[in-house]
């Protein structure tokens, strides 16, 4: 994950190619509620002004993250899944009864798959990328950029040309060995 960027633009064609791949990912019932808010230029500064007050920036641990020239926010609409599963071909599932009917909220699954596709496609294009949470700023970002009510943000993905930077503290954590997480035939 890239937390330091060079202040160098990313070709819009490359960004569009990445997003075209991401929009083709899984979509439960072909609901296709996924939307992408793409910020570049002055809109990146608006994003940071909305989510990271200027007076807190001196203590922000990743100052070069603010140099990312592109931010992508994938949004999903949970209500679209409920409406889709009320349609005749899906009604028998009972998932059209409401969001609580979903034991696994597939809007998050589909949105997560899109986010992962963006991260992988960015790496394939030679770009750095980072998925980070909006947390308490989701409504602020929604209001600032005119995102309709009913949509939920997966997170924010920064894209750009990597600059040298220090690794995060969690980067040193080892992943579990392969044979402890892959179970064949039974657990």
C-alpha positions as CSV (number, residue, x, y, z in Angstrom):
1,X,0.0,0.0,0.0
2,X,1.3,3.4,-1.0
3,X,1.2,6.2,1.5
4,X,3.6,8.6,-0.2
5,X,3.1,10.0,-3.7
6,X,4.9,12.3,-6.1
7,X,2.8,15.3,-7.1
8,X,2.6,14.1,-10.7
9,X,-0.7,13.7,-12.6
10,X,-2.0,10.3,-13.6
11,X,-3.3,9.9,-17.1
12,X,-7.1,10.1,-17.1
13,X,-7.2,7.3,-19.6
14,X,-5.4,5.0,-17.2
15,X,-7.8,5.9,-14.4
16,X,-10.8,5.2,-16.7
17,X,-9.3,1.8,-17.7
18,X,-8.9,0.9,-14.0
19,X,-12.5,1.9,-13.2
20,X,-13.8,0.0,-16.2
21,X,-12.3,-3.1,-14.8
22,X,-13.7,-2.4,-11.3
23,X,-17.2,-1.9,-12.6
24,X,-17.2,-5.3,-14.2
25,X,-16.8,-7.2,-10.9
26,X,-19.3,-9.2,-9.0
27,X,-22.8,-7.8,-8.5
28,X,-25.3,-9.8,-6.6
29,X,-28.3,-10.3,-8.8
30,X,-26.7,-8.0,-11.3
31,X,-27.9,-5.1,-9.1
32,X,-25.1,-2.9,-10.4
33,X,-25.5,-0.2,-7.7
34,X,-21.8,0.6,-7.6
35,X,-20.8,4.2,-8.4
36,X,-17.4,5.8,-8.4
37,X,-16.6,9.4,-7.3
38,X,-13.3,10.4,-8.9
39,X,-11.5,13.4,-7.6
40,X,-8.5,15.1,-9.1
41,X,-7.1,18.6,-9.4
42,X,-8.8,21.0,-7.0
43,X,-11.3,18.4,-5.9
44,X,-8.5,16.5,-4.1
45,X,-7.8,19.6,-2.0
46,X,-11.6,19.9,-1.3
47,X,-11.6,16.3,-0.1
48,X,-8.7,16.9,2.3
49,X,-10.2,20.2,3.5
50,X,-13.4,18.2,4.3
51,X,-11.8,15.2,6.0
52,X,-8.5,16.5,7.5
53,X,-8.7,20.0,9.0
54,X,-5.6,22.1,8.3
55,X,-4.8,22.5,12.0
56,X,-4.5,18.7,12.4
57,X,-2.2,18.2,9.4
58,X,1.1,18.8,11.1
59,X,0.5,15.7,13.2
60,X,-0.8,13.6,10.4
61,X,1.5,10.6,10.0
62,X,1.3,10.4,6.2
63,X,1.8,13.9,4.8
64,X,2.7,12.7,1.3
65,X,-0.6,10.9,1.1
66,X,-2.1,14.3,0.5
67,X,0.0,14.5,-2.7
68,X,-1.9,11.7,-4.4
69,X,-3.3,13.2,-7.6
70,X,-6.4,11.0,-7.8
71,X,-8.8,9.8,-5.2
72,X,-11.5,7.3,-6.0
73,X,-14.5,6.7,-3.7
74,X,-16.6,3.7,-4.6
75,X,-20.2,4.0,-3.4
76,X,-22.8,1.3,-3.1
77,X,-26.6,1.7,-2.6
78,X,-27.9,-0.9,-0.2
79,X,-31.5,0.0,-1.1
80,X,-30.9,-1.0,-4.7
81,X,-30.2,-4.5,-3.6
82,X,-33.4,-4.7,-1.6
83,X,-35.3,-3.3,-4.6
84,X,-33.6,-5.8,-7.0
85,X,-34.5,-8.7,-4.8
86,X,-38.1,-7.7,-4.7
87,X,-38.3,-8.4,-8.5
88,X,-40.0,-11.5,-9.7
89,X,-36.9,-13.5,-10.4
90,X,-35.4,-12.9,-6.9
91,X,-38.5,-12.4,-4.7
92,X,-38.5,-16.0,-3.5
93,X,-35.2,-15.4,-1.6
94,X,-36.8,-13.0,0.9
95,X,-34.0,-10.6,0.5
96,X,-36.3,-8.0,-0.8
97,X,-37.9,-7.7,2.7
98,X,-35.2,-5.2,3.8
99,X,-31.5,-4.8,4.5
100,X,-31.8,-6.8,7.7
101,X,-32.9,-9.8,5.6
102,X,-29.4,-10.1,4.2
103,X,-27.2,-12.3,6.5
104,X,-24.3,-11.2,4.3
105,X,-24.8,-7.6,3.0
106,X,-23.6,-8.2,-0.6
107,X,-23.4,-4.5,-1.3
108,X,-20.2,-4.5,0.9
109,X,-19.0,-7.7,-0.8
110,X,-19.5,-6.3,-4.3
111,X,-18.0,-2.9,-3.3
112,X,-15.0,-4.6,-1.7
113,X,-14.4,-6.7,-4.8
114,X,-14.4,-3.4,-6.8
115,X,-12.0,-1.8,-4.4
116,X,-9.6,-4.8,-4.7
117,X,-9.8,-4.6,-8.4
118,X,-8.8,-1.0,-8.4
119,X,-5.9,-1.8,-6.1
120,X,-4.7,-4.6,-8.4
121,X,-5.3,-2.8,-11.6
122,X,-3.4,0.3,-10.3
123,X,-0.4,-1.9,-9.4
124,X,-0.6,-3.5,-12.9
125,X,-0.5,0.0,-14.4
126,X,2.6,0.8,-12.4
127,X,0.8,3.1,-9.9
128,X,0.7,3.1,-6.2
129,X,-2.7,2.8,-4.4
130,X,-4.1,2.8,-0.9
131,X,-7.5,2.0,0.4
132,X,-8.4,3.9,3.6
133,X,-11.5,4.5,5.6
134,X,-13.8,7.5,5.6
135,X,-15.0,6.7,9.1
136,X,-16.8,9.7,10.6
137,X,-16.4,11.8,7.4
138,X,-18.7,9.8,5.1
139,X,-21.6,12.3,5.5
140,X,-19.3,15.3,5.2
141,X,-17.9,13.9,1.9
142,X,-21.4,13.0,0.7
143,X,-22.6,16.6,1.3
144,X,-19.5,18.3,-0.1
145,X,-19.6,16.3,-3.4
146,X,-23.3,15.9,-3.8
147,X,-23.6,12.2,-3.4
148,X,-27.3,11.2,-3.2
149,X,-28.7,9.9,0.1
150,X,-28.9,6.1,0.3
151,X,-25.3,5.5,-0.9
152,X,-22.6,4.2,1.3
153,X,-18.9,4.7,0.8
154,X,-16.6,1.7,0.7
155,X,-13.6,3.9,1.6
156,X,-11.3,6.2,-0.3
157,X,-8.6,4.9,-2.7
158,X,-5.6,7.1,-3.5
159,X,-3.9,6.6,-6.8
160,X,-0.6,8.0,-8.1
161,X,3.0,7.6,-8.7
162,X,4.8,6.3,-5.6
163,X,7.4,8.4,-3.8
164,X,9.8,7.0,-1.3
165,X,8.2,6.8,2.1
166,X,8.3,5.0,5.4
167,X,6.3,1.8,5.8
168,X,3.3,1.7,8.1
169,X,3.8,0.1,11.6
170,X,1.6,-2.8,10.5
171,X,3.7,-3.5,7.4
172,X,6.1,-5.5,9.6
173,X,3.5,-8.0,10.7
174,X,3.9,-11.4,9.1
175,X,1.1,-13.1,7.4
176,X,0.1,-16.5,8.7
177,X,1.8,-19.4,6.9
178,X,-0.1,-20.6,3.8
179,X,-0.9,-24.0,5.2
180,X,-2.5,-22.5,8.3
181,X,-5.1,-20.6,6.3
182,X,-5.8,-23.0,3.3
183,X,-7.9,-26.0,4.3
184,X,-8.4,-28.7,1.7
185,X,-11.3,-31.2,2.0
186,X,-11.9,-30.3,5.7
187,X,-10.7,-27.9,8.3
